[in-house]
Amino acid sequence: MTGKIRVRKAEGTWVVRAGGAVLGESRNALELDEEGLRPVIYFPRDDIAMAFLDDSDHRTHCPWKGDASYFSIVTKSRTLEDVAWSYEEPTEDAARIKGYLAFQPSDFVTVEQV
């Protein structure tokens, strides 16, 4: 490992909500710590209601994790652009997050331990 990131099991049960609706709940979430940034919770894709997520054309690259693909969340009242992401082919150091999704917390998206 490069020392830039660390992935471990997130203890307890985690939930993600968008527009007040629960998108997912998991006891199998992972916590990714990246040097200089706040920890990010990654949810197994199987624990997320993927019907509410639309693929986005937006992509980014992280030298520590790889190329990220983004998703927008469709709620009853709005579409939240590019607020979820995943690494389809993560680097070796981030291999554990393959098949997982992370969400950008905001006024409309919450990620919390319950």
Backbone as CSV, one residue per row, in Angstrom:
resi,resn,N_x,N_y,N_z,CA_x,CA_y,CA_z,C_x,C_y,C_z
1,MET,0.837,-1.190,0.000,0.000,0.000,0.000,0.875,1.243,0.000
2,THR,0.418,2.278,-0.676,1.178,3.510,-0.818,1.161,4.359,0.446
3,GLY,0.264,4.096,1.358,0.132,4.936,2.537,-0.847,6.070,2.320
4,LYS,-1.306,6.240,1.085,-2.248,7.323,0.766,-3.686,6.951,1.105
5,ILE,-4.028,5.660,1.009,-5.390,5.231,1.296,-5.391,3.987,2.174
6,ARG,-6.512,3.832,2.881,-6.720,2.635,3.699,-8.203,2.292,3.606
7,VAL,-8.517,1.027,3.356,-9.898,0.560,3.262,-10.117,-0.465,4.357
8,ARG,-11.211,-0.297,5.100,-11.545,-1.258,6.153,-13.063,-1.362,6.263
9,LYS,-13.529,-2.402,6.930,-14.966,-2.567,7.143,-15.477,-1.425,8.008
10,ALA,-16.598,-0.839,7.599,-17.255,0.198,8.403,-18.135,-0.511,9.418
11,GLU,-17.862,-0.302,10.674,-18.604,-0.982,11.732,-20.057,-0.515,11.785
12,GLY,-20.941,-1.439,12.116,-22.346,-1.105,12.298,-23.128,-1.087,11.003
13,THR,-24.304,-0.450,11.071,-25.213,-0.344,9.932,-25.180,1.080,9.412
14,TRP,-25.071,1.200,8.085,-25.009,2.503,7.427,-26.193,2.648,6.493
15,VAL,-26.691,3.882,6.375,-27.820,4.159,5.491,-27.496,5.389,4.650
16,VAL,-27.992,5.382,3.406,-27.888,6.550,2.532,-29.303,6.938,2.130
17,ARG,-29.601,8.245,2.235,-30.907,8.782,1.867,-30.708,9.900,0.854
18,ALA,-31.658,10.009,-0.058,-31.654,11.118,-1.019,-33.072,11.652,-1.110
19,GLY,-33.213,12.964,-0.942,-34.545,13.556,-0.981,-35.465,12.973,0.067
20,GLY,-34.911,12.484,1.180,-35.690,11.911,2.272,-35.971,10.427,2.131
21,ALA,-35.752,9.856,0.945,-36.014,8.432,0.726,-34.751,7.614,0.967
22,VAL,-34.920,6.441,1.553,-33.785,5.552,1.786,-33.408,4.894,0.465
23,LEU,-32.159,5.084,0.042,-31.637,4.439,-1.167,-30.954,3.120,-0.847
24,GLY,-30.470,3.010,0.383,-29.791,1.779,0.749,-29.432,1.744,2.213
25,GLU,-29.279,0.525,2.700,-28.862,0.279,4.076,-27.944,-0.942,4.047
26,SER,-26.847,-0.863,4.798,-25.890,-1.967,4.734,-25.149,-2.168,6.041
27,ARG,-24.907,-3.441,6.333,-24.000,-3.817,7.416,-22.660,-4.250,6.824
28,ASN,-22.521,-4.128,5.511,-21.303,-4.552,4.817,-20.588,-3.394,4.142
29,ALA,-20.816,-2.187,4.626,-20.167,-1.008,4.048,-18.672,-1.014,4.360
30,LEU,-17.931,-0.289,3.539,-16.496,-0.105,3.752,-16.213,1.370,3.997
31,GLU,-15.175,1.630,4.776,-14.731,2.999,5.013,-13.373,3.178,4.343
32,LEU,-13.275,4.177,3.489,-12.021,4.478,2.820,-11.461,5.769,3.400
33,ASP,-10.259,5.679,3.950,-9.548,6.854,4.450,-8.484,7.202,3.431
34,GLU,-8.513,8.454,2.978,-7.523,8.932,2.024,-6.781,10.092,2.672
35,GLU,-5.478,10.031,2.608,-4.626,11.032,3.243,-5.102,12.451,2.925
36,GLY,-5.384,13.234,3.970,-5.773,14.626,3.818,-7.253,14.865,3.567
37,LEU,-8.064,13.785,3.476,-9.494,13.934,3.213,-10.317,13.242,4.299
38,ARG,-11.593,13.598,4.380,-12.491,12.946,5.333,-12.769,11.519,4.871
39,PRO,-13.007,10.604,5.799,-13.344,9.226,5.414,-14.618,9.187,4.567
40,VAL,-14.675,8.233,3.648,-15.829,8.059,2.768,-16.368,6.640,2.961
41,ILE,-17.692,6.539,3.085,-18.346,5.242,3.226,-18.742,4.744,1.839
42,TYR,-18.386,3.499,1.550,-18.732,2.845,0.290,-19.728,1.725,0.581
43,PHE,-20.842,1.724,-0.159,-21.920,0.752,0.009,-21.824,-0.328,-1.062
44,PRO,-22.046,-1.595,-0.694,-22.131,-2.631,-1.729,-23.280,-2.294,-2.690
45,ARG,-23.024,-2.441,-3.959,-24.034,-2.126,-4.971,-25.322,-2.917,-4.731
46,ASP,-25.206,-4.136,-4.249,-26.386,-4.972,-3.993,-27.283,-4.403,-2.895
47,ASP,-26.758,-3.507,-2.070,-27.535,-2.922,-0.978,-28.150,-1.574,-1.350
48,ILE,-27.998,-1.144,-2.609,-28.497,0.152,-3.064,-29.635,-0.059,-4.063
49,ALA,-30.680,0.771,-3.965,-31.801,0.729,-4.921,-31.326,1.408,-6.211
50,MET,-30.667,0.630,-7.065,-30.037,1.160,-8.275,-31.051,1.746,-9.257
51,ALA,-32.336,1.426,-9.135,-33.355,1.972,-10.030,-33.436,3.498,-9.925
52,PHE,-32.959,4.070,-8.817,-33.016,5.519,-8.625,-31.744,6.233,-9.089
53,LEU,-30.772,5.465,-9.574,-29.513,6.038,-10.039,-29.407,5.921,-11.553
54,ASP,-29.005,7.018,-12.183,-28.785,7.042,-13.624,-27.299,7.231,-13.888
55,ASP,-26.766,6.461,-14.843,-25.372,6.650,-15.249,-25.171,8.075,-15.745
56,SER,-24.016,8.625,-15.429,-23.631,9.962,-15.879,-22.450,9.835,-16.842
57,ASP,-22.255,10.834,-17.657,-21.079,10.873,-18.533,-19.841,11.363,-17.784
58,HIS,-20.035,11.893,-16.583,-18.924,12.467,-15.810,-17.957,11.376,-15.355
59,ARG,-16.658,11.643,-15.490,-15.605,10.725,-15.049,-14.488,11.544,-14.411
60,THR,-13.813,10.945,-13.447,-12.624,11.565,-12.853,-11.557,10.495,-12.675
61,HIS,-10.333,10.941,-12.427,-9.229,10.011,-12.196,-8.541,10.366,-10.886
62,CYS,-8.273,9.354,-10.081,-7.505,9.495,-8.846,-6.292,8.586,-8.976
63,PRO,-5.090,9.093,-8.754,-3.908,8.239,-8.876,-3.879,7.113,-7.844
64,TRP,-4.624,7.245,-6.757,-4.600,6.235,-5.695,-5.711,5.197,-5.833
65,LYS,-6.836,5.600,-6.490,-7.976,4.690,-6.591,-8.299,4.284,-8.025
66,GLY,-7.967,5.097,-9.001,-8.264,4.781,-10.398,-9.283,5.727,-10.996
67,ASP,-10.027,5.235,-12.001,-11.016,6.042,-12.716,-12.393,5.850,-12.098
68,ALA,-13.051,6.970,-11.773,-14.377,6.933,-11.154,-15.458,7.190,-12.192
69,SER,-16.524,6.401,-12.124,-17.740,6.604,-12.915,-18.789,7.192,-11.986
70,TYR,-19.602,8.116,-12.500,-20.557,8.826,-11.660,-21.997,8.467,-12.002
71,PHE,-22.866,8.746,-11.026,-24.293,8.499,-11.163,-25.050,9.708,-10.631
72,SER,-26.194,9.976,-11.220,-27.116,10.992,-10.717,-28.278,10.260,-10.056
73,ILE,-28.850,10.883,-9.045,-29.970,10.287,-8.313,-31.237,11.032,-8.691
74,VAL,-32.260,10.291,-9.065,-33.543,10.861,-9.436,-34.479,10.741,-8.239
75,THR,-34.886,11.887,-7.698,-35.844,11.913,-6.592,-37.198,12.366,-7.144
76,LYS,-38.203,12.445,-6.291,-39.529,12.901,-6.730,-39.500,14.331,-7.254
77,SER,-38.648,15.167,-6.672,-38.693,16.591,-7.007,-37.518,17.099,-7.840
78,ARG,-36.442,16.303,-7.968,-35.276,16.811,-8.710,-34.338,15.677,-9.059
79,THR,-33.392,15.992,-9.927,-32.297,15.079,-10.230,-31.032,15.656,-9.613
80,LEU,-30.363,14.863,-8.804,-29.134,15.269,-8.129,-27.972,14.765,-8.980
81,GLU,-27.345,15.687,-9.692,-26.325,15.346,-10.679,-25.016,14.897,-10.036
82,ASP,-24.498,13.773,-10.509,-23.142,13.313,-10.186,-22.846,13.240,-8.689
83,VAL,-23.791,12.729,-7.894,-23.602,12.683,-6.442,-23.190,11.309,-5.916
84,ALA,-23.118,10.333,-6.822,-22.660,8.996,-6.438,-21.580,8.572,-7.424
85,TRP,-20.635,7.741,-6.941,-19.567,7.295,-7.829,-19.084,5.914,-7.435
86,SER,-18.421,5.291,-8.392,-17.818,3.990,-8.141,-16.549,3.863,-8.968
87,TYR,-15.714,2.943,-8.544,-14.478,2.619,-9.260,-14.653,1.215,-9.814
88,GLU,-14.936,1.128,-11.114,-15.209,-0.163,-11.747,-13.957,-1.029,-11.829
89,GLU,-12.808,-0.405,-12.009,-11.522,-1.109,-12.070,-10.529,-0.374,-11.175
90,PRO,-10.703,-0.470,-9.852,-9.834,0.287,-8.948,-8.391,-0.220,-8.985
91,THR,-7.503,0.603,-8.464,-6.111,0.204,-8.332,-5.996,-0.947,-7.339
92,GLU,-4.847,-1.549,-7.287,-4.623,-2.661,-6.358,-4.856,-2.236,-4.912
93,ASP,-4.407,-1.027,-4.559,-4.575,-0.544,-3.183,-6.041,-0.336,-2.800
94,ALA,-6.887,-0.080,-3.806,-8.303,0.179,-3.545,-9.198,-0.954,-4.026
95,ALA,-8.643,-2.110,-4.288,-9.383,-3.235,-4.884,-10.646,-3.596,-4.112
96,ARG,-10.655,-3.400,-2.809,-11.816,-3.792,-1.996,-13.075,-2.990,-2.326
97,ILE,-12.938,-1.795,-2.932,-14.131,-0.980,-3.216,-14.763,-1.299,-4.570
98,LYS,-14.213,-2.254,-5.304,-14.834,-2.655,-6.571,-16.228,-3.214,-6.279
99,GLY,-17.227,-2.730,-7.031,-18.607,-3.170,-6.801,-19.311,-2.377,-5.715
100,TYR,-18.685,-1.310,-5.236,-19.249,-0.462,-4.182,-19.509,0.933,-4.725
101,LEU,-20.409,1.663,-4.063,-20.756,3.037,-4.422,-20.550,3.957,-3.231
102,ALA,-20.110,5.173,-3.526,-20.004,6.215,-2.506,-20.930,7.360,-2.897
103,PHE,-21.305,8.169,-1.915,-22.254,9.259,-2.126,-21.711,10.544,-1.518
104,GLN,-21.929,11.653,-2.218,-21.503,12.963,-1.736,-22.593,13.538,-0.830
105,PRO,-22.332,13.626,0.477,-23.340,14.204,1.375,-23.608,15.674,1.024
106,SER,-24.855,16.075,1.176,-25.264,17.453,0.890,-26.574,17.723,1.646
107,ASP,-27.226,18.825,1.291,-28.533,19.105,1.866,-29.572,18.074,1.440
108,PHE,-29.310,17.366,0.321,-30.283,16.428,-0.238,-29.863,14.974,-0.111
109,VAL,-28.584,14.717,0.244,-28.071,13.361,0.370,-27.410,13.211,1.733
110,THR,-27.817,12.194,2.489,-27.186,11.941,3.777,-26.656,10.524,3.834
111,VAL,-25.505,10.380,4.460,-24.883,9.087,4.715,-24.629,9.051,6.217
112,GLU,-25.237,8.071,6.898,-25.074,8.051,8.352,-25.120,6.641,8.902
113,GLN,-24.492,6.499,10.043,-24.531,5.239,10.777,-25.800,5.250,11.620
114,VAL,-26.515,4.122,11.601,-27.774,4.044,12.373,-27.657,2.993,13.455
